[in-house]
Amino acid sequence: MSEISCRECGKSLSGSLTNCPHCGTPINPNIPKYPTFGGSGWPIIVIWVLFVVFMGMLLISMFTFQD
């Protein structure tokens, strides 16, 4: 069989294998590799948490009765 490379780890493999012995990724040329977003997602999580806290404070202040 021909030599192919794993789409996850990039190591050379025999074409007769069904899974990569290094990382376990299935070897199927019909499955496309979809793009992933680079970087970490923590800034988005921090912004989301701050937004939720702000909206909670806004709702509490709206429904708090003042004498």
N, C-alpha and C positions, 0 to 999 in steps of 0.2 A: 504494500500500500504506500501511498505518498505521505510525505511529512507535512503536517499542518501545525499551526500554532494555536494555542489556547486563546480565546478571545478575552478572558479575564486576566490570567497571569502572564500570558505571552510566551510561555515555554513551548518548546518543540514537542510534538506528539506524533504517534503513529496514527494513520488515518483509520485504522480498524478499531480503535478504542471508542467506547460509548461515553465515558466520563474522563475528565482530566485527573490523572493520579496525583497531581500536586495540589489542586484547589477544589476538585470535585465538581467542577462545572460541566454540565452535559455538553457533549460534542455533537451538535446538530447544525449543519450549515444553513438549514431553512429557518432557523430562529434568528431574527435580526437583533443586533445590539443597539438598544435605544440609548440616546444621549442622556447623560445625567447632568444635574446642575452642580457646578463646582463651588467650592467654598463651604463654609459651615452655615448652618441655619440659625445659630444663636442670636444674631441681631434681630431677625424677624420675630423670634420668640420673645425677646425682651420688649420690642415695640408692641407686640400683641398683649403682653401682660400689663404693660403700662396703660394701654388703651382700655383694657377691661377694668383696671383699678380706677382710672379716671371716670369711666362711665358709671361704675358703682357708686363713687363719691357723688357724682352729679345726681343720680337717682335718689340717693339718701338725702341730699340737700333739698331736692324738690319736694319730697314727701315728709320732711320734718317740719312740724308746725311750730311757728315762733309766736310767742305771746305778745 
